[in-house]
Amino acid sequence: MTECFPIPDHAVSALSGRMPDSRVVAARFAALSHPARIEILKHLSASNSCCCREVVDHFDLAQSTISQHLKILVEAGLVRFEPDCQRSRYAVNRAALTDVSASLGALINSCCSGR
């Protein structure tokens, strides 16, 4: 089972304007390490936001399993959570995914530059 490494609030707020530190990058990669979470991100990205029930209805997984995957994605900062009356709404944090892409590109460039 993939472990989730919570990102401290100060690390998340430090993301604006610079590359995330290695702990943030590792936590986000860990959150992306499960195929169901990748599929959940794809599903969420197709709409502005979804409630948990809408995600559950799309997958052949228990509601508790989907909730746990959403919790991990939220803790990693890849998905935003907003309470909405009786339901909770989830949406992809596109800026965080852009940061993940940039971090991976920077890592590959630094490892493959031949230095």
C-alpha positions in Angstrom: 0.0 0.0 0.0 1.3 3.5 -0.9 2.0 5.7 2.1 0.9 9.3 2.1 3.2 11.9 3.3 1.3 15.0 4.4 2.6 18.3 3.2 3.1 20.9 5.9 1.1 24.1 5.4 4.3 26.1 5.2 5.6 24.0 2.3 2.4 24.3 0.3 2.4 28.1 0.8 6.1 28.3 -0.2 5.2 26.8 -3.6 4.2 30.1 -5.2 6.9 31.6 -7.3 9.5 28.9 -6.9 10.1 25.2 -7.4 8.7 23.0 -4.6 11.2 21.4 -2.3 12.0 17.7 -2.5 9.6 16.8 0.3 6.7 18.4 -1.5 7.7 16.8 -4.8 8.0 13.3 -3.1 4.6 13.7 -1.4 3.0 14.5 -4.7 4.7 11.7 -6.6 3.6 9.3 -3.8 0.0 10.5 -4.2 0.3 9.8 -8.0 1.7 6.3 -7.4 -1.6 4.6 -7.3 -3.5 3.9 -10.6 -6.9 4.6 -9.0 -5.7 8.1 -8.0 -4.5 8.8 -11.5 -7.9 7.7 -12.9 -9.7 9.9 -10.3 -7.6 12.9 -11.3 -8.5 12.2 -15.0 -12.2 12.0 -14.0 -12.1 15.2 -12.0 -10.2 17.1 -14.7 -13.1 16.5 -17.1 -15.4 18.7 -15.0 -15.0 21.9 -12.9 -15.8 19.9 -9.7 -17.4 16.7 -8.5 -18.9 15.4 -5.3 -17.6 12.2 -3.9 -20.8 10.3 -5.0 -20.2 11.4 -8.6 -16.7 9.9 -8.4 -17.9 6.7 -6.7 -20.5 6.2 -9.4 -17.8 6.4 -12.1 -15.6 3.7 -10.6 -16.0 0.1 -9.4 -14.7 1.0 -6.0 -16.3 1.3 -2.5 -17.2 4.8 -1.4 -14.7 4.5 1.5 -11.9 3.6 -0.9 -12.7 6.6 -3.1 -12.8 8.8 0.0 -9.4 7.6 1.1 -7.9 8.2 -2.4 -9.5 11.7 -2.5 -8.1 12.4 1.0 -4.6 11.5 -0.2 -4.9 13.7 -3.3 -6.1 16.6 -1.2 -3.3 16.2 1.4 -0.8 16.2 -1.5 -2.3 19.5 -2.8 -3.3 17.9 -6.1 -7.0 18.2 -5.5 -8.9 21.0 -3.9 -11.7 20.2 -1.4 -14.6 22.6 -0.8 -17.5 21.9 1.5 -20.9 22.5 -0.2 -23.9 22.1 2.0 -24.5 18.4 2.5 -21.8 17.4 0.0 -18.1 18.0 -0.5 -16.8 19.2 -3.9 -13.5 18.1 -5.3 -11.6 19.8 -8.1 -8.2 19.3 -9.7 -5.5 21.8 -8.6 -4.1 22.4 -12.0 -1.3 24.7 -10.7 -0.1 21.9 -8.5 -0.1 19.4 -11.4 1.9 22.0 -13.4 4.4 22.2 -10.6 4.7 18.3 -10.6 5.4 18.4 -14.3 8.0 21.1 -13.9 9.6 19.3 -11.0 9.8 16.1 -13.0 11.3 17.9 -16.0 13.9 19.6 -13.8 14.8 16.3 -12.1 15.2 14.6 -15.5 17.3 17.5 -16.8 19.5 17.5 -13.8 20.0 13.8 -13.8 20.5 13.5 -17.6 22.7 16.6 -18.2 25.9 14.6 -17.9 27.3 16.6 -15.1 
